[in-house]
Structure formats: structure tokens, C-alpha cells
Amino acid sequence: MRRLGIAVLALSLSACSTLDPYTGEKKVGNSTKGAGIGALAGAVIGAATASKNDREKAILTGAALGAATGGGIGFYMDKQEKALRDRLAGSGVQVQREGDNLRLIMPGNITFQTGSAQILGNFYDVLDSVAVVLKEFKDTSILVAGHTDSVGNDSSNQTLSERRAYSVKNYLASAGIPSGRAQAIGFGERYPVASNSTAQGREQNRRVELELEPLK
């Protein structure tokens, strides 16, 4: 088992820490984290499935394969994240990273008029930029989620959130994203990110989010 620790440590550190282009600070890349997790999983599987005589070799082989798989996904999402940040800089759309998943947060004030599911004309270029990246990085699934504030009744907010989500999904389809690759869902007012007791909070809650997840 000592070999297990050495293999995992070596493979986890094989990708050096990098300079974050947005904060200027050193960080461990997501591809490195993914390699470490993959190495550990591969090593454990190798140890559990091999015979006693072949266990050390199986641990090392499993760790190497796991690191390559985990690091590959992280590196792929790293590149997609950078492409999205570059194209969406100054657009008002936030790009967030959660492990190997990406989330694009599109505020309601720049995407739709109040109470409407019609996309604002000046937001088409932003969605076109998103579509360019999504067409380049095809190995990700897309969930388009609509959210509202708490003004109005639950039923109307639910309907509005669904219509807005489908508006974005349909526009992406018209821009060349296969409709089967994306799903649309409305959450109404159920998942606020800020307090609905203030105008600023309600503005943050009115949003559409694109959740991008790697196909594994």
C-alpha cells in the first residue's frame, strides 16, 4: 500500500500549479485535481481486483489510467472555461466553475424584458458567442434553467421561468446546437440566490443559468 501512496502523489503532482489569469494567484489546476482523484480511484480498483502477486503492478497501472482519465476531463473543461471567459468578458454573463462543471449566469435585466420570455435583441450576440464555444466543445451536456423572483404568484412565475428557459434553448438550437444535447427546465422562484425583500436581490434572482457538464 506504500506504493499506492507514492503513485497517487506522483501522478497528482505531475501537472504543476498554474497562474490563475483572473486573480494572478497560483492555484492547483482542475486538471491536476482531476488527475489526483482519478489516480486514487484507479489505484483502489487495481488493488481490489488484482491477485496478491500482481497487486503492486495493478495499483500503479490503475493509478496511471485513472489520472489520465480524470486529468483529461479537467483539462477539457479548463479549456472550455477559458474560451467562455474570453468571449463573454464584459457581457454581464458570469462564468462559474464548480469542480468539472461550468455555470453561465445570465441576469434577467440583460436577457428579457420584465414579464416577457422574448429575448432582448442586444443579447443575441452574447448567445451567439456562447453557441460558438458550445459547438467547439461538443462533449458537454447543457441544462438551461430559468429562475424568477418572488413577485407574483407561484404558478405564473413557474410558467415564466419555463418559457424563458425554452427561449434560450431554442435560440441555441437555431444557432447550431443540437436540440437533443440541451434540456430546459423552469424552477420559478424556488431557488433564490439573494433576498427577495430588496430590489437588488430580486434582480439577482431573475436569471437564466446554463449548466455545462462533461459527458463521461
N, C-alpha and C positions, 0 to 999 in steps of 0.2 A: 504493500500500500504506500510505501515511501515513494516508489516510482510514480504512483498516481499523483501525489502532491507535486513532484518535480515536473512531470509532464504538463499538468494543468497550469502551473506557474509559468513555465517557459512559453507555452502557447498563448497564455493570456497576455503576456508582456511582449509578444512578438511584434505587435503593432505599437509604435511609440505614441506617447501622449502628443497631442497636436495643439496648435494655437487656434482658439476659437476666433473666427473672423469677425464676430459680432460683439464680443466682450473684450477681446485682447488678452484673455487669460488662457493659461494652459488647462487642458482637460483631457480626460481619457475618452477617446472616440467611441461612438456607439458600436462601431465595427469591432473595436477591442473588447468591449463589454460582451458583445455577442459571441466573440471567439472564446472568451473565458467560460461563458455559460455553456456553449456548445462543447468545449473541451471537457468540462466536468461531466456533462451528460453522457458524452461518448465514452469517457473513461469508465464511468459507473456501469454502463451497459456492457462494455468489454469485459470488465471484471466479473460481472454476473453471469455472462453466457459462455465464457471460455473454460476449458478444463484447467486443472491445477497447474499442469506443466506449461501451458501456453498463456497463463493469466497475465504475466507481465507484458508480453508482446501484445496481447489483446487490449490491455489498458492503454498502451502507447498508441496503437493503431486507432482505437476508438476515440481517444482524445484528439488525435490529429484530424480525423474525419469530422468530428463534432465541431472543432474550431473552424475548419474551412467552411462548414455549413452556416454556423452562427455568425461568423465574421462576414461571410458573403452577403447575408441578408442586411446586416447593419451597414455595410459599405454601400449597398444598393440604395438603402433609404437615406444615407448620408448625402449621396449624390442628388437624389430627388429633392431632399430638403434644400440643398444649396440652390438648385435650379429654381425652385419655387420662391425662395427668398430673393433671389436676383430679379426675377420677373415681377414680383409683387411689391417690391420696395416702393414706398410712397403711395401705395394704392388704398391704404386703410384696412387691408386684409391682414390679419395676424396669422403667422405660421408658428404652430406649437409642436414640440416633439415630445412624445410620451413613449419611451422605450423604442421599439421599432415601428411605431405608428406615428402618423402625422395628422394634425388637425388644422384646417384652414377656417378661421372665424371671420365671417362676413357680416359686419354690422348692418342692421336694418336700415339705418339712415342713408346708406350709400347704395343699397341694393333695391329697395322698394319704397313706394310712396305709402303713407300711413293707411292701413286698412286694405292695401292692394297686394295682389300677387303678381302684378305686372312688373317685370324687371326694368329698372331705370335705364334709359338709353345710354347714359355715360358709363354704365357698369358693364356693357357688353365687351369692351376691350379688355377689362380685367378677367372676365370669364374666358375670353379667347386665349389669354396668356396662360390661364390655368389649364385649358384644354391642350395647349401645345406641350406642356410638361407631362400631362397625363398620357398623351399619345406616345411620348418618348419612353416613359416608364410604364410599360404595359402590365407588369407583374404585380399590380396592386389593385385591390378591390376598393370601391368607392361607396360610402354611405353618405347621402345628403340628408341632413337633419334640420328641420325647421323648428324654431322656438319663438315664443311671444312673451310679452309682459302680462301682467295680471289684469289690465284694464279690459272691461267687457266680460261676457260670461264664458264659462269653460268651453261650451260647445262651439261658439264662434271662433274662439282662439285656437281650438284644436283644428278646425277646418282651415283657418287661415294658415296655420303652420304647415299643414299638409300641402296646400296649394302652392305655397312658396317653395317648399322642398321640391315638388314636382316641376315647378317652373325652371329651377336651376338644373335639375336632372335633364329635362327636355332640351334646355339650351345646350348643355354639354353634348347631348346626343346629336343635335344639329351641327355641332362643331366637330363631329367625327369620333366621339367616344361611344363605343357600342353600348346600347341600352342595357344589355344583359350584364354588363360589368358594373353597373351602378344600381343602387337601391335608394328609394326616397321614403322618408318617414317624417311624420309630424309629432312633436311632443307637446304642443300647446304651451301652457305656462308652467308645466311640471318641473322643469329643471332650470331655475333662475341661477345666474352667476353673480347677481348683485341684488340689493334690496329693491323691491318694487315700491317702496314708500317714497322714493325720490325720483325726480325726472331723469337724473343721470343714471340711476340704477335701472330704470325701465328701459332706457335707451340701450344699455348693455345687454339686457335680456332679449330684446328684439333682434334676432340674428339667425343666420343660416350657417351651419357648420358642415364642412366636408371632412369626413374621417377616412384616411387612407391607410389601408392595412396590407402588408405584404402577403402575397399568395404563397403559402408554404407547402 
